[in-house]
Amino acid sequence: MRPLAETGVLQVDALAAWATALGAVLALLALLWRTVRRLHTALEAWSEDWQGTPARPGVAARPGVMERLATIEHELGRNSGSSLRDAVDRIEDAVRELQDR
């Protein structure tokens, strides 16, 4: 790598060095800012998915993870006959009855 060309004027050379250093620092700050913004956007999206979002005009509410898991757990257990588990049990009983014929 070739060193920076020197002009022979100490103040001009120092100014060029400082300008180069300032440009490098600003470029690093811009890269850091962009990274932080992307990380913030990703974390915000994850948080909305986890907690859910309330209804807004024209947009339906989205339930959070815990509410969705509760719905899934409800479907996997026996209850009043309307869960997926109850439907599977009815089908199993019907198949067993057909096999016994």
C-alpha positions in Angstrom: 0.0 0.0 0.0 1.3 3.4 -1.0 1.4 6.1 1.8 -0.6 9.2 1.3 1.1 11.8 -0.8 2.5 14.6 1.2 2.3 18.2 0.1 5.2 19.4 2.2 2.9 21.8 4.1 2.5 20.4 7.6 -1.0 21.9 8.2 -2.4 20.5 4.9 -0.9 17.1 5.6 -2.4 17.1 9.1 -5.8 18.2 7.8 -5.8 15.4 5.2 -4.9 12.8 7.9 -7.6 14.1 10.2 -10.2 14.2 7.3 -9.3 10.6 6.5 -9.7 9.5 10.1 -13.0 11.3 10.5 -14.3 9.7 7.3 -13.4 6.3 8.6 -15.0 6.9 12.0 -18.2 8.2 10.3 -18.3 5.2 8.0 -18.0 2.9 11.0 -20.7 4.8 12.9 -23.0 4.6 9.8 -22.4 0.8 9.6 -23.1 0.5 13.4 -26.3 2.6 13.1 -27.6 0.4 10.2 -26.9 -2.8 12.1 -28.6 -1.5 15.3 -31.7 -0.4 13.2 -31.9 -3.9 11.6 -31.6 -5.6 15.0 -34.3 -3.3 16.4 -36.6 -4.1 13.6 -36.1 -7.8 14.0 -36.6 -7.6 17.8 -39.7 -5.5 17.4 -41.2 -8.1 14.9 -40.4 -10.9 17.3 -41.9 -9.1 20.2 -45.1 -8.5 18.2 -45.3 -12.2 17.3 -44.7 -13.2 20.9 -47.2 -10.8 22.5 -49.7 -10.4 19.7 -51.1 -7.2 18.4 -54.4 -5.6 19.2 -57.0 -4.9 16.6 -56.7 -1.6 14.6 -59.1 0.0 12.2 -59.1 -2.3 9.1 -56.7 -4.9 10.7 -57.8 -7.8 12.9 -56.1 -8.6 16.2 -53.4 -11.2 16.1 -53.1 -13.4 19.2 -49.7 -13.9 20.9 -47.8 -17.2 21.2 -49.2 -18.1 24.6 -52.8 -17.6 23.5 -52.1 -19.7 20.4 -50.5 -22.5 22.5 -53.5 -22.5 24.8 -55.8 -23.1 21.8 -53.5 -25.9 20.6 -53.5 -27.5 24.1 -57.3 -27.3 24.1 -57.5 -29.2 20.9 -55.2 -32.0 22.1 -57.2 -32.8 25.2 -60.5 -34.5 25.7 -63.4 -32.1 26.4 -67.0 -31.8 25.4 -66.5 -33.6 22.1 -65.5 -30.7 19.9 -61.7 -31.1 20.2 -59.4 -32.8 17.7 -58.6 -35.4 20.3 -62.3 -36.3 20.6 -62.6 -36.5 16.8 -59.7 -38.9 16.6 -61.1 -41.0 19.3 -64.5 -41.2 17.5 -62.7 -42.2 14.2 -60.7 -44.8 16.1 -63.8 -46.3 17.7 -65.5 -46.4 14.3 -62.6 -48.1 12.6 -62.3 -50.6 15.5 -66.1 -51.3 15.1 -65.7 -51.9 11.3 -62.7 -54.2 11.9 -64.7 -56.3 14.4 -67.4 -57.1 11.8 
